[in-house]
């Protein structure tokens, strides 16, 4: 098999974003990616792709969280051709830069201080592995669906000759066998984490004059306790909104909170309460308060 074509990275492109698809599942539903339609404003005038919306994919969780709800970003975009397919090229957002021009995606080494940023070459290699995994699992699923359908496989409708179909089946069963081998070779035992044992507090043995006063009880504090799980940023708010039942998309978040775009929100805790109320009303459109809630407030 020929080597997969290497991608080309366009550095620090100004992208205008629209039409988000959040948490699209892949890898048999164990992982998710985001898709977005983006117009590359950095392309020179006269470029055939100038002012045209292009579909781009985001795999990195840090980047997904940062980008959600934004109207424009500065990003590195990898373009990878697909000469053996009618689709492509694949476009992946592999890095995004904040308002200070610093990269958003950073990795922390385990057990130590400081920070480490993975190299662009490593990022591209990792994204290539992920993309190959997605394509392979999709192909396996397509053949499996054909084999498990109620009717016989019609090779003429699929534009396949018997020799090609036999070759595809051989690859399919080889992939299934390899997957089973990988599964059987994996760990068979899991070690449950031992619960931390509570240690009884020892009585203070010091003389009364040297003992420290007990810390004030939480009930004495006049300040209200902070939220148990505070909303960290707009991306976190949109992620939570998308997981509500029924889900609330970014446009509806803006409507529920009375703003034009989610990135205009300031009080995220108050916005989260409004989004939750919006979802409840959305689940019951016959509620007389629904019409009032669905209109932005001034």
GITAHU-V427959 format. One record per residue. N is the residue number from 1. RES is the residue in one letter. PSI is psi in radians with two decimals (NA if undefined). Layout:
[[N RES PSI] [N RES PSI]]
//
This chain:
[[1 X 2.38] [2 X 2.64] [3 X 2.54] [4 X 2.34] [5 X 2.44] [6 X 2.62] [7 X 2.88] [8 X 2.30] [9 X 2.18] [10 X 1.99] [11 X 2.42] [12 X 1.05] [13 X 2.43] [14 X 2.03] [15 X 2.34] [16 X 2.13] [17 X 2.60] [18 X 2.74] [19 X 1.31] [20 X 2.46] [21 X 1.88] [22 X 2.52] [23 X 0.89] [24 X 2.10] [25 X 2.58] [26 X 3.13] [27 X 0.90] [28 X 0.60] [29 X 0.04] [30 X -0.28] [31 X 2.96] [32 X 2.69] [33 X 2.90] [34 X 2.49] [35 X 2.61] [36 X 2.50] [37 X 2.18] [38 X 2.39] [39 X 2.16] [40 X 1.78] [41 X -0.13] [42 X -0.12] [43 X 2.47] [44 X 2.71] [45 X 2.35] [46 X -0.22] [47 X 2.37] [48 X -0.35] [49 X 0.01] [50 X 2.38] [51 X 0.27] [52 X 2.34] [53 X 2.28] [54 X 2.40] [55 X 2.24] [56 X 2.65] [57 X 2.51] [58 X 2.09] [59 X -0.66] [60 X 2.20] [61 X -0.69] [62 X -0.73] [63 X -0.72] [64 X -0.82] [65 X -0.71] [66 X -0.68] [67 X -0.56] [68 X 2.30] [69 X -0.08] [70 X 2.60] [71 X -0.43] [72 X 2.66] [73 X 2.88] [74 X 2.16] [75 X 2.74] [76 X 2.25] [77 X 2.19] [78 X 2.26] [79 X 2.12] [80 X 2.08] [81 X 2.74] [82 X 1.35] [83 X -0.40] [84 X 0.23] [85 X 2.74] [86 X -0.18] [87 X 2.80] [88 X 3.11] [89 X 2.80] [90 X 2.39] [91 X 2.14] [92 X 2.28] [93 X 1.91] [94 X -0.21] [95 X 2.57] [96 X 2.60] [97 X 2.41] [98 X -3.02] [99 X -0.37] [100 X 0.11] [101 X 0.24] [102 X 2.50] [103 X 2.43] [104 X -0.70] [105 X 1.97] [106 X 2.62] [107 X 2.37] [108 X 2.28] [109 X 2.58] [110 X 2.32] [111 X 0.19] [112 X 3.00] [113 X -3.07] [114 X -3.03] [115 X 2.73] [116 X 2.25] [117 X 2.15] [118 X 2.49] [119 X 2.73] [120 X -0.66] [121 X -0.71] [122 X -0.69] [123 X -0.81] [124 X -0.68] [125 X -0.73] [126 X -0.76] [127 X -0.62] [128 X -0.71] [129 X -0.75] [130 X -0.74] [131 X -0.72] [132 X -0.67] [133 X -0.75] [134 X -0.81] [135 X -0.71] [136 X -0.78] [137 X -0.63] [138 X -0.74] [139 X -0.75] [140 X -0.74] [141 X -0.67] [142 X -0.77] [143 X -0.72] [144 X -0.68] [145 X -0.68] [146 X -0.70] [147 X -0.45] [148 X 0.03] [149 X 2.78] [150 X -0.62] [151 X 2.83] [152 X 2.66] [153 X 2.16] [154 X 1.75] [155 X -0.54] [156 X -0.72] [157 X -0.53] [158 X 0.00] [159 X 0.72] [160 X 2.48] [161 X 2.80] [162 X -0.64] [163 X -0.75] [164 X -0.74] [165 X -0.72] [166 X -0.66] [167 X -0.72] [168 X -0.75] [169 X -0.66] [170 X -0.76] [171 X -0.66] [172 X -0.89] [173 X -0.51] [174 X -0.72] [175 X -0.70] [176 X -0.76] [177 X -0.73] [178 X -0.68] [179 X -0.71] [180 X -0.72] [181 X -0.76] [182 X -0.70] [183 X -0.79] [184 X -0.47] [185 X -0.14] [186 X 3.09] [187 X 2.43] [188 X -0.23] [189 X 2.50] [190 X 2.39] [191 X 2.01] [192 X 2.44] [193 X 2.30] [194 X 2.31] [195 X 2.45] [196 X 2.28] [197 X 2.32] [198 X 2.30] [199 X 2.14] [200 X 2.36] [201 X 2.30] [202 X 2.50] [203 X 2.56] [204 X 2.06] [205 X -0.05] [206 X 2.77] [207 X 2.72] [208 X -0.63] [209 X -0.33] [210 X -0.06] [211 X 2.49] [212 X 2.55] [213 X 2.55] [214 X 2.50] [215 X 2.56] [216 X 2.50] [217 X 2.63] [218 X -0.44] [219 X -0.38] [220 X -0.45] [221 X 2.35] [222 X -0.33] [223 X 2.42] [224 X 2.54] [225 X 2.56] [226 X 2.75] [227 X 2.50] [228 X -0.61] [229 X 1.34] [230 X 2.64] [231 X 2.15] [232 X -0.71] [233 X 3.13] [234 X -0.69] [235 X -0.70] [236 X -0.72] [237 X -0.78] [238 X -0.64] [239 X -0.78] [240 X -0.73] [241 X -0.67] [242 X -0.29] [243 X -0.03] [244 X 2.84] [245 X 1.91] [246 X 2.75] [247 X 2.72] [248 X 2.07] [249 X 2.96] [250 X -0.67] [251 X -0.69] [252 X -0.54] [253 X -0.80] [254 X -0.73] [255 X -0.81] [256 X -0.56] [257 X -0.01] [258 X 0.58] [259 X 2.93] [260 X -0.73] [261 X 2.60] [262 X -0.53] [263 X -0.03] [264 X -0.14] [265 X 2.44] [266 X -0.96] [267 X 1.67] [268 X -0.57] [269 X -0.75] [270 X -0.66] [271 X -0.68] [272 X -0.69] [273 X -0.71] [274 X -0.67] [275 X -0.71] [276 X -0.73] [277 X -0.67] [278 X -0.74] [279 X -0.72] [280 X -0.74] [281 X -0.61] [282 X -0.57] [283 X -0.31] [284 X 1.32] [285 X -0.34] [286 X -0.15] [287 X 2.32] [288 X -0.35] [289 X -0.16] [290 X -0.81] [291 X -0.65] [292 X -0.71] [293 X -0.54] [294 X -0.14] [295 X 2.40] [296 X 2.53] [297 X 2.60] [298 X NA]]
//
